[in-house]
Amino acid sequence: MRLFVSEFITGGGIANDPLPESLKQEGQLMLHAVLNECSKINGVQLVTTCDSRINLSIDNVEVHAVENAFDYIQQLTLIATQCDATWIIAPESEGILETIITHLDKEKITLINCDINSIHITSDKLTCAQHLTKNGILTAQNMTREEALAYAQPVIIKYRHGAGCEGLMRCENGKQALQLIDDYLMWVVQPYLEGNHLSISLLFSNNDVRVMSVNEQIIEGERKLALKACHVNAYPVNENIQILANKILNTFPGLKGYVGVDLIDVQGDYYIIDINPRLTSSFVGLSGVLEDNPAELCLNSAINSELPNEIKINNHVVEVRVD
C-alpha cells in the first residue's frame, strides 16, 4: 500500500507565514510518530510533504518539498491521487482541517480521517457543546453575552474555531472576560471547572469504538493557559470511560480512526471539553504503552473497519512534552 501522510504545518500549509515554534514542534512530533510506526508495517510505502524551510530526512520515506501554501494544496491533491490512502494531520483552527478534507473528498480520495460532517460539528466548540448536551453528555456550558456579564465566578474563554488551547484564558468573572473579547461570535465563554484535566485516545470504526489510553494533561499558566505535556496512559480505562466512549460513538457516527477527547474529571463526573477529530499529541506516546502498533490499528479501523477485540495496554506511562 502506498500511504500519503501530510501534516499541515510541517507539510508546508503556512510556508509563507512565520512558523510558530510550538506548533512546528507539535506537528513534527506527530508526523514523525506516524511515519515511524507506519514504517514498521509490512507492505506500506510512505510518502509525505515538507515545508521547504524544514530539513526533514527520514529513511525510506518519499519527501516532497513545498514552497508555499498554494503549492501545498496543489501537491496534496496530486500526491493523494497517486496513493492508495491519505492521512491528514491538521488543526481545526479557522476551518483548516475541514477545508482540506472537503477538498480531498471531492477527489474521491481514501482518507484515514473522520467524515466531513463530524469534523464540521466538532470543529465548532459552540455547536459541538450543543450537540453533546442534546445527547445527554456532560460538557462545559457556553454562556450568552448576558449570562457572562452577570456571572461572578471564574470563567475561561477560548476561540470558538480554535484547536487545543488556542486563545485559552482564565478570567476572574464574566465581566472581565467580556473586556478581553472583541467579536463575541468568535469566542466561547464557559464556567471554569475545577478538576483533573484528562484526555482519552479513542479508536473508531463505522460502528464500534475502543479506548486506547487515558491520559493526564499538564496545563499551566495564570491567565493564559497552555498545554505543556501529556502523560499517556496515566490512568486505567474504567467502566465510566468506556461508557462515555460508547456515548460519543452514538452521538458522532462519522468519527473514524484516531480521535482525541479532552475532558475534566470533576469529582468523578467527566465533562467533555473538546472532541478532536484528528491525531493529538497523545498519539506520540502510544507506541510506548500499547502492545500493538497504534498506526496499524488506525489504518485497519479507517480502511477495513476492523477493531481488535481488546486494546492491549501495558503499565508504562509515557510523557510527551509539547512546550
URGI-V834384 format. One record per residue. N is the residue number from 1. RES is the residue in one letter. SS is DSSP state (hx for helix, st for strand, lp for the rest). NEAR is the number of other C-alpha atoms within 10 Angstrom. Layout:
n=[N	N]
res=[RES	RES]
ss=[SS	SS]
near=[NEAR	NEAR]
//
This chain:
n=[1	2	3	4	5	6	7	8	9	10	11	12	13	14	15	16	17	18	19	20	21	22	23	24	25	26	27	28	29	30	31	32	33	34	35	36	37	38	39	40	41	42	43	44	45	46	47	48	49	50	51	52	53	54	55	56	57	58	59	60	61	62	63	64	65	66	67	68	69	70	71	72	73	74	75	76	77	78	79	80	81	82	83	84	85	86	87	88	89	90	91	92	93	94	95	96	97	98	99	100	101	102	103	104	105	106	107	108	109	110	111	112	113	114	115	116	117	118	119	120	121	122	123	124	125	126	127	128	129	130	131	132	133	134	135	136	137	138	139	140	141	142	143	144	145	146	147	148	149	150	151	152	153	154	155	156	157	158	159	160	161	162	163	164	165	166	167	168	169	170	171	172	173	174	175	176	177	178	179	180	181	182	183	184	185	186	187	188	189	190	191	192	193	194	195	196	197	198	199	200	201	202	203	204	205	206	207	208	209	210	211	212	213	214	215	216	217	218	219	220	221	222	223	224	225	226	227	228	229	230	231	232	233	234	235	236	237	238	239	240	241	242	243	244	245	246	247	248	249	250	251	252	253	254	255	256	257	258	259	260	261	262	263	264	265	266	267	268	269	270	271	272	273	274	275	276	277	278	279	280	281	282	283	284	285	286	287	288	289	290	291	292	293	294	295	296	297	298	299	300	301	302	303	304	305	306	307	308	309	310	311	312	313	314	315	316	317	318	319	320	321	322	323]
res=[M	R	L	F	V	S	E	F	I	T	G	G	G	I	A	N	D	P	L	P	E	S	L	K	Q	E	G	Q	L	M	L	H	A	V	L	N	E	C	S	K	I	N	G	V	Q	L	V	T	T	C	D	S	R	I	N	L	S	I	D	N	V	E	V	H	A	V	E	N	A	F	D	Y	I	Q	Q	L	T	L	I	A	T	Q	C	D	A	T	W	I	I	A	P	E	S	E	G	I	L	E	T	I	I	T	H	L	D	K	E	K	I	T	L	I	N	C	D	I	N	S	I	H	I	T	S	D	K	L	T	C	A	Q	H	L	T	K	N	G	I	L	T	A	Q	N	M	T	R	E	E	A	L	A	Y	A	Q	P	V	I	I	K	Y	R	H	G	A	G	C	E	G	L	M	R	C	E	N	G	K	Q	A	L	Q	L	I	D	D	Y	L	M	W	V	V	Q	P	Y	L	E	G	N	H	L	S	I	S	L	L	F	S	N	N	D	V	R	V	M	S	V	N	E	Q	I	I	E	G	E	R	K	L	A	L	K	A	C	H	V	N	A	Y	P	V	N	E	N	I	Q	I	L	A	N	K	I	L	N	T	F	P	G	L	K	G	Y	V	G	V	D	L	I	D	V	Q	G	D	Y	Y	I	I	D	I	N	P	R	L	T	S	S	F	V	G	L	S	G	V	L	E	D	N	P	A	E	L	C	L	N	S	A	I	N	S	E	L	P	N	E	I	K	I	N	N	H	V	V	E	V	R	V	D]
ss=[lp	st	st	st	st	st	st	hx	hx	hx	hx	lp	lp	lp	lp	lp	lp	lp	lp	lp	hx	hx	hx	hx	hx	hx	hx	hx	hx	hx	hx	hx	hx	hx	hx	hx	hx	hx	lp	lp	lp	lp	lp	lp	st	st	st	st	st	st	st	lp	lp	lp	lp	lp	lp	lp	lp	lp	st	st	st	st	st	st	lp	lp	hx	hx	hx	hx	hx	hx	hx	hx	hx	hx	hx	hx	hx	lp	lp	lp	st	st	st	st	st	lp	lp	lp	hx	hx	hx	hx	hx	hx	hx	hx	hx	hx	hx	hx	hx	hx	lp	lp	lp	lp	st	lp	lp	lp	lp	hx	hx	hx	hx	hx	hx	hx	lp	lp	hx	hx	hx	hx	hx	hx	hx	hx	hx	hx	lp	lp	lp	lp	st	lp	lp	st	lp	lp	hx	hx	hx	hx	hx	hx	lp	lp	lp	lp	st	st	st	st	st	lp	lp	lp	lp	lp	lp	lp	lp	lp	st	st	st	lp	lp	hx	hx	hx	hx	hx	hx	hx	lp	lp	lp	hx	hx	hx	st	st	st	st	st	lp	lp	lp	lp	st	st	st	st	st	st	st	st	st	lp	lp	lp	lp	st	st	st	st	st	st	st	st	st	st	st	st	lp	lp	lp	st	lp	st	st	st	st	st	st	st	st	st	st	lp	lp	lp	hx	hx	hx	hx	hx	hx	hx	hx	hx	hx	hx	hx	hx	lp	lp	lp	lp	lp	st	st	st	st	st	st	st	st	st	st	lp	lp	st	st	st	st	st	st	st	st	lp	lp	lp	lp	lp	lp	hx	hx	hx	hx	lp	lp	lp	st	lp	lp	lp	hx	hx	hx	hx	hx	hx	hx	hx	hx	hx	hx	lp	lp	lp	lp	lp	lp	lp	lp	st	lp	lp	lp	lp	st	st	st	st	lp	lp]
near=[12	15	24	28	23	25	23	27	23	30	32	28	25	18	23	12	10	7	16	9	10	11	15	15	17	19	24	19	20	21	22	15	20	23	22	17	15	21	18	12	13	9	10	14	17	20	20	25	25	25	25	16	13	15	9	19	10	12	11	11	17	13	17	19	19	25	18	17	19	15	14	24	17	11	16	26	16	12	16	25	17	13	17	15	19	25	21	22	24	25	25	22	17	15	17	16	23	23	15	17	21	16	15	19	14	8	13	10	18	18	23	24	26	24	19	18	15	20	26	18	19	22	27	23	22	21	15	22	23	16	17	19	14	11	13	10	17	17	20	20	17	20	17	13	16	10	14	21	16	11	18	14	13	17	22	23	25	22	24	21	21	20	22	20	15	17	16	21	20	21	22	15	19	25	20	17	20	18	9	12	16	9	8	14	12	14	21	22	28	23	21	17	15	10	15	17	20	24	28	24	25	23	26	26	24	17	14	18	24	20	21	26	27	22	26	24	23	16	14	12	12	9	12	15	17	19	17	14	18	25	21	29	28	19	15	12	16	10	9	12	15	15	11	15	22	17	16	19	21	15	17	20	17	19	31	30	28	30	23	22	21	20	24	22	16	13	9	10	12	21	20	21	21	21	25	23	30	23	23	22	20	26	23	24	24	25	17	20	20	18	12	15	16	25	23	17	19	24	23	17	23	25	16	11	16	18	21	13	7	9	17	12	18	11	12	15	18	19	19	20	17	18	12]
//
